[in-house]
């Protein structure tokens, strides 16, 4: 069952749940609520559910029926480029799910946590991944791209590990990756993972996970 359908079923069972509550119910308490947040925001934009702020707590809740809230203040809809791309934590959540579905054990540094963004382990295999979100300006994305390559290079202390960068699947990020010389990619053995707005991961070049 699609995750969006699971959200609808969960709200039918108990309407007005937060992203955190939906994550606890559909995933686990250990999972970050960014995936639920991503899906619920898109479902709200499509009119499938409502995301409203509870004035008593300021918490955003998700509804499929009438919301029993006195002042129904809708969650602000992101503007500019931020509405068209994923946040860094949403990219991390998508990569985590993609890897776990193929048998990897995944550790994620959420938010501003220090350390490698994603460390995946499967048997003797080890995979280190640096992730970035969409940013709000073209210049910011160029800086993101350069910075994450630098961060990844500084972490290359395991000759047997894989190393990748993970980015929202956007034309500018694709272009930046394509313009990186093939010789540089081959010498440092770095690959790219692109995450679509639906959370689907597109390895480039193709990764045998």
C-alpha positions in Angstrom: 0.0 0.0 0.0 1.3 3.4 -0.9 2.4 5.6 2.0 -0.2 8.2 1.1 -2.9 5.6 1.4 -1.5 4.5 4.8 -1.8 8.1 5.9 -5.4 8.3 4.8 -6.3 5.0 6.6 -4.5 6.2 9.8 -6.4 9.5 9.7 -9.7 7.6 9.2 -8.9 5.6 12.3 -7.9 8.8 14.3 -8.3 12.1 12.6 -6.1 15.2 13.5 -2.8 13.4 13.9 0.5 15.3 13.7 3.4 14.2 11.5 5.2 12.8 14.5 2.1 10.7 15.5 1.7 9.4 12.0 5.3 8.4 11.9 5.0 6.6 15.2 1.9 4.8 14.0 3.1 3.9 10.4 6.8 3.6 10.9 8.4 3.6 14.3 9.3 6.1 17.1 12.9 5.9 15.9 12.1 7.2 12.5 12.3 11.0 11.7 8.9 12.5 10.8 10.2 14.1 7.6 8.7 11.5 5.3 5.2 12.0 6.8 5.7 15.7 6.6 6.6 15.6 2.9 3.7 13.4 2.0 1.2 15.3 4.1 2.2 18.6 2.6 1.8 17.4 -0.9 -1.5 15.7 -0.1 -2.7 19.0 1.4 -1.6 20.9 -1.7 -3.7 18.4 -3.8 -6.7 18.8 -1.5 -6.7 15.3 -0.2 -6.3 16.4 3.4 -6.1 19.6 5.5 -3.1 20.7 7.5 -4.2 23.1 10.2 -2.6 24.7 13.2 -4.0 24.0 16.6 -4.1 27.4 18.3 -3.8 25.9 21.8 -0.4 24.3 21.0 0.7 25.7 17.6 1.1 22.1 16.4 0.2 21.3 12.8 -2.4 18.5 12.6 -3.6 16.6 9.6 -7.3 16.1 8.9 -9.5 14.3 6.4 -12.8 15.4 8.1 -13.9 18.6 9.8 -11.3 19.8 12.1 -12.7 20.7 15.6 -10.4 23.8 16.0 -11.9 27.2 16.8 -9.4 29.2 14.7 -8.5 27.2 11.7 -5.2 28.7 10.5 -3.8 26.8 7.5 -0.2 25.9 7.5 1.7 28.4 5.2 2.5 27.0 1.8 6.2 27.4 0.9 6.9 29.9 -1.8 9.5 30.3 -4.5 11.8 27.3 -5.2 11.3 25.8 -1.7 7.9 24.5 -2.8 9.5 22.6 -5.7 12.2 20.7 -3.9 13.0 18.6 -0.9 14.6 19.6 2.3 17.8 18.0 3.4 16.0 15.8 6.0 13.5 14.7 3.3 16.4 13.6 1.1 17.9 11.7 4.0 14.6 10.0 4.8 14.1 8.9 1.2 17.7 7.5 1.0 17.2 5.7 4.3 14.0 4.0 3.2 15.6 3.1 -0.2 18.6 1.5 1.5 16.7 -0.3 4.2 14.4 -1.8 1.6 17.5 -3.5 0.2 18.8 -4.9 3.4 21.1 -2.1 4.6 21.3 -0.9 8.2 21.2 2.9 8.2 22.3 5.6 10.6 21.2 9.1 9.8 22.4 12.4 11.2 19.2 14.4 11.2 19.0 18.2 11.1 22.2 19.9 12.2 23.7 16.8 13.8 27.4 16.5 13.3 29.1 13.7 11.4 28.4 11.8 8.2 24.9 12.5 7.0 24.2 8.8 6.2 26.2 5.7 7.1 24.9 2.4 5.8 26.1 -1.1 6.6 25.3 -4.4 5.0 27.5 -7.3 6.1 31.0 -6.2 5.3 29.8 -3.4 3.0 29.9 0.2 4.1 28.4 3.3 2.4 28.9 6.9 3.4 26.6 9.5 1.9 26.5 13.3 2.2 23.0 14.9 1.5 21.7 18.4 0.8 18.2 19.9 0.2 17.0 22.0 -2.6 18.0 25.4 -1.3 16.1 28.5 -2.4 18.5 30.1 -4.9 20.7 28.9 -7.8 23.8 30.3 -6.2 23.0 28.5 -2.9 22.7 25.2 -4.8 26.2 25.7 -6.4 27.6 26.3 -2.9 25.8 23.2 -1.6 27.2 21.0 -4.4 30.8 22.2 -3.9 30.6 22.0 -0.1 29.2 18.5 0.0 31.9 17.2 -2.3 34.5 18.7 0.0 32.9 17.2 3.0 32.8 13.8 1.4 36.5 14.0 0.4 37.4 14.7 3.9 35.7 11.6 5.1 37.4 9.2 2.7 39.4 7.2 5.2 38.0 3.7 4.3 39.4 2.3 1.0 36.7 -0.4 0.9 33.7 1.9 1.5 31.4 3.5 -1.1 31.0 7.2 -1.2 28.0 9.2 -2.7 26.3 12.5 -2.6 22.5 12.7 -2.4 20.5 15.6 -3.8 16.9 16.5 -4.9 16.3 15.5 -8.5 16.5 19.0 -9.9 17.8 20.2 -13.3 20.4 22.4 -11.7 21.8 19.6 -9.5 21.8 17.2 -12.5 23.7 19.8 -14.5 26.3 20.3 -11.8 26.9 16.6 -11.5 27.1 16.1 -15.3 29.7 18.9 -15.6 31.9 17.3 -13.0 34.7 15.7 -15.1 34.4 11.9 -15.5 38.1 11.6 -14.6 37.4 13.3 -11.2 34.5 11.0 -10.5 36.5 7.9 -11.4 39.6 8.9 -9.4 37.7 9.6 -6.2 35.0 6.9 -6.9 32.1 9.2 -6.0 28.6 8.5 -7.3 25.4 10.6 -7.1 21.9 9.7 -5.9 19.0 11.9 -6.9 15.7 11.9 -5.0 12.5 12.7 -6.8 9.6 14.7 -5.2 7.8 11.4 -4.6 10.7 10.1 -2.6 11.9 7.7 -5.4 15.7 7.4 -5.6 17.5 7.6 -9.0 21.1 6.4 -8.8 23.4 8.1 -11.3 25.4 6.4 -12.6 23.5 3.1 -11.9 24.5 1.7 -8.5 24.4 -2.0 -7.7 23.0 -1.8 -4.2 
